[in-house]
């Protein structure tokens, strides 16, 4: 029998999408949807490619693919940071990413986190470095009813140039825990040897982007310390939340 994650993935990948609302605070068109299949319904976040605002430094029509690539990286690391995200070739507004909606308190985010929850963010910091996240705002961290921390909004990740901009510099210069270093080493090996993972990533990223993901992973695994913010450019996004 498939587990709940497998069932949810199947529903998001194959179910009928019905628009339920629009999120108004983002730069790109983002919709709340209901996804129905065989009597089961899930809430999802649908980001159609045609609603992406063109960016000077990212290829056109690539942001939805980057959302899916971030999910693949999260799963390959074993950290389950990104909600289930699939790429749909058809939808109410055309092709785009579709992510499982996470019920959460929008008033509880990085800038209002308890000290205990901030201490849980080490995998998030490493994940953002690996994916080269150019826009980690405080509101992109959600806590669900089970107290699990989820990360959203990864459309501007995986650039081949250094683009990391984040509000999360809490652990700069500190040692990476051994268990997380082991995960990085394993992931680096997967990026070299796991043909299925490589093929999946290549569906959504180009060759150089996957190569640089591998380079960042190997460097971080060898460095064994959390990176410091860059001194030659802005290290945080705007607005920060």
N, C-alpha and C positions, 0 to 999 in steps of 0.2 A: 504494500500500500504506500502511495506517495505521502510524504510528510506535508505539514501545513505550508511550508515555504514553497515546495514543489507545486502544490495545488494553486497557491496564489500566483506563482510565476506563470502557470498554464493559463489561468483565467486572464491575467493581464496581457499575455501574448496572443490570446485567441478570442477573447470575449468581445461582445458588441459594446462600443463606446457611445455613451450618451452624455452630452454636455449638461452640467448641473450649475455652473457658475464660473466666474472669472476672478482671478487674483489680480488686484489693481495696482499693487505697489512695486512690481518688478519692471525691469527695462524691456523685457520681451513678453509677448502674449503667452499667458499661462492660465490653464483652465482646470477647474475642479470637474471631474467626470465620474460617472458611474459605469462600471464595467461588469456586464452580465454574461454568464455562460452556464448553461445547464442548471438553471435555478439558483446559482450562487452569484452574489453581487459584491463587488469591492469598490471602495472609493479610490480614485487615482488622481494624479497630477499629470496633465497632458500638456506638453510643450511642442507645438507644431513648428517645423522648420520654417514655414512661410511667415511665422510671426517673430523670427529672430531679427533683432536690429543688427545691421552689418557693423563689424568692428574692423578697424584698420589693421590690427595685428593678428587676427585669427581668420582662417579660411572661411569663406561664405558657406552657409548651410551646413556647418559642422558642429554646432553647439549641442544639438540633440544627441549626436553620436558620442560626444564627450561625456554626456550624462551617463550613458550606458557603459562606457569604458570605465568610469569611476566605480560603478557598481561591480564590474568584473574584477577590478583590482582589489576592492574591499573583500570580495568573496575569496579570491585567491590567497589573500593574506590570512584569511580565517578570522577577521576582526568584526565582520558584520556591522559596519559603520553606516553603509548606504542602504536605504530601503530598496526592495526589489525594483529594478528598472529594466525595461525592455524597449526595443525599438520597434515601432509599428509602422509598416509601410502604407497603411491606410488609416484614416481617422476623419473626424468631422471637418478638420481644416487641413487634411493631407498628412504626409509622413511626419513623424516626430517621436520624441521619447515619451514613455508612459511609466510613471513611478507610483508605487503604492503610497497612498496618503497616510500620514502618521498623525493620529489624534494627539494633541499636545496643548499645553498652556502657552500661548504666544507671548505672555508677559515673563515667562521664565526662560532665560537664554544666558549666553556666556556672561553678560554684564550683570546679571542678577543671580548667577550660580552661587551655591554655597561653596565654602572652601573644600568640602569633601568632593563635590562634583567637579570642581576645577582640577583636583588631583587625579581624576579619571581621564583626563584629556591627553595623556601622553600618546596613545595610539592615533588620536586625531591629528596631533602636531606632525607626527611622522607621515601619516597618510597625506597631509597637505604638501609636505615636502616632496614626496614621491610623485604625486600627481601634478606638482608645480601649480598649485591653486593660486590663481591671480586675484581671487575675490572672496576670501574667507571672512565674512562678516559675523558679528556676534549672534545675529538672529538666525544663522544657518545651522545652529546646533539646537536640536529638539530633544526633549525628554518625554518618553511615552508613559503610559499608565503603569508600565512594569519597571519604570526607572531606567530604561535602556536609553542611551544617548545615540541619536541618529544625526547624520550629516546630509544636508541637501544643497542644491544649487552648485553643480559642477560643470557648467557649460563652458567656463573659461579656464580649463585645465589642460595639461599635457603639451603646452607650447615647448618648442625645442630650445628657446631662449629662457633665461632666468626671469620668471615673472612672479615669483612667490610674494603675495601680499596677504597678510593675515593679521588678525588681532591677537593671535595665540602665540606669544613669545614667552610664555611663563617658564619654560624649562630650558631656555637658551644656555648652552654651555654645560649643562648637566649630563651625566652619564645616562645612556639609554639602558633600561633594565635588561638583564640577560635574556629573559623570555622573549622580549620584543626584538632584540637583536637576532635571536634564533629564527624568529618569523621572517625577518628581513633576509637572512641568509637563505632560507628555504624559498622565499619568493624570488630572489635573484636567480636561484637554480631553476625554478620553474620558467622564468623568462628566457632561459637558455635552452631548456630541454622539453618543456611541456608543449607539444605541438598543438594540442587543442586550445590551450590558453592563448598561445601566440596567434593562432588563426582567428580566434574570437576577437582579440584586441585589434588585429589588422582589418577586421570588418569595420571598425569604427575610427581607427587612427591610421596615420600613414607610417611608412617604414621608419623615417627619421624620428617620429614621435615615440614609437615603440622602442627604438634604439636608445633614446635619451632616457626613457623610463628605466630601462635596464641599467644604464650608466648611473643614474641617481640612486637606484636601489643598491647597487654594488658599493658605491662610495659611502652611503650612509651606514651600511652594514659593517664596513671596514672602519669607519670613523668612530662609531660607538658613542657619539655624543650628539646631543640635540644642536642643530645649527643655530648660529647667531644671526640676528637681522643684518641685512646688507647695510653698509655705511655709504654707498655711492648712489643710492636711489631710495625712493619712498618704500617702506616695508609694510605699510598698513593700507587697507582699502578705504575708500571714501564713498558714502558715509560708512562709519564703522559698524552700524547696526542695520 
